[in-house]
Amino acid sequence: MGNRYSDNEALFAELHSLIDSWCDRRCLRPLGIVLPAYNAFNGMTDGWGDLLTALRALALVRDALLPDEQEIVMSLRRAAEDAVEAR
């Protein structure tokens, strides 16, 4: 797994933490982008591709993210890119 994640479990723990934070703050735009791919994730190549597309799309709502969340999203995106390339 790429960069700062030792495995898929670590990646999804960080993503879950982001989703929880967005829920607490009612950040609907990021949630609307990520939740469909997160909920439908199947561990297969298409699931990784959908997750990567969602993480890339978060750049469109960058202003809704806190600075540390932007960094986390970039790390998640790099790890998802690594996962897609490895499959």
BELBEL-V384353 format. One record per residue. N is the residue number from 1. RES is the residue in one letter. PHI is phi in degrees with one decimal (NA if undefined). OMEGA is omega in whole degrees, -180 to 180 (NA if undefined). Layout:
# BELBEL-V384353
N | RES | PHI | OMEGA
N | RES | PHI | OMEGA
This chain:
# BELBEL-V384353
1 | M | NA | -173
2 | G | -75.9 | 169
3 | N | 53.8 | -169
4 | R | -93.8 | -177
5 | Y | -107.9 | -178
6 | S | -77.5 | 180
7 | D | -162.7 | -179
8 | N | -61.2 | -180
9 | E | -61.8 | 179
10 | A | -66.0 | 178
11 | L | -61.4 | -178
12 | F | -71.7 | 174
13 | A | -65.3 | 179
14 | E | -67.8 | 178
15 | L | -63.5 | 178
16 | H | -61.4 | 178
17 | S | -62.7 | 176
18 | L | -61.0 | -179
19 | I | -60.0 | 177
20 | D | -59.6 | 179
21 | S | -62.5 | 179
22 | W | -65.3 | 176
23 | C | -63.5 | 180
24 | D | -58.7 | -179
25 | R | -91.2 | -178
26 | R | 57.0 | 177
27 | C | -85.9 | -172
28 | L | -70.7 | -178
29 | R | -63.5 | 177
30 | P | -62.2 | 179
31 | L | -61.9 | -180
32 | G | -63.2 | 179
33 | I | -81.8 | -171
34 | V | -87.0 | -173
35 | L | -58.9 | 179
36 | P | -58.7 | 180
37 | A | -70.8 | 180
38 | Y | -64.6 | -178
39 | N | -69.5 | -178
40 | A | -93.9 | -176
41 | F | -58.2 | -177
42 | N | -118.9 | 179
43 | G | 81.0 | 180
44 | M | -91.6 | -178
45 | T | -57.0 | -179
46 | D | -65.6 | 177
47 | G | -64.7 | 177
48 | W | -64.6 | 179
49 | G | -62.7 | 178
50 | D | -64.6 | 179
51 | L | -64.7 | 178
52 | L | -62.2 | 178
53 | T | -60.0 | 179
54 | A | -65.2 | 180
55 | L | -65.1 | 176
56 | R | -66.0 | -178
57 | A | -66.5 | 179
58 | L | -62.6 | 176
59 | A | -61.5 | 180
60 | L | -71.4 | -179
61 | V | -121.0 | -177
62 | R | -52.3 | -179
63 | D | -65.9 | 179
64 | A | -86.3 | -177
65 | L | -101.1 | 173
66 | L | -71.4 | -179
67 | P | -54.5 | 179
68 | D | -68.6 | 177
69 | E | -68.7 | 177
70 | Q | -61.9 | 178
71 | E | -65.7 | 179
72 | I | -62.8 | 179
73 | V | -59.4 | 179
74 | M | -64.0 | 177
75 | S | -66.4 | 177
76 | L | -62.1 | -180
77 | R | -63.0 | 179
78 | R | -61.5 | 180
79 | A | -66.3 | 178
80 | A | -67.1 | 176
81 | E | -60.7 | 177
82 | D | -60.7 | -179
83 | A | -64.9 | 179
84 | V | -66.3 | -180
85 | E | -66.4 | -178
86 | A | -77.2 | -176
87 | R | -92.0 | NA
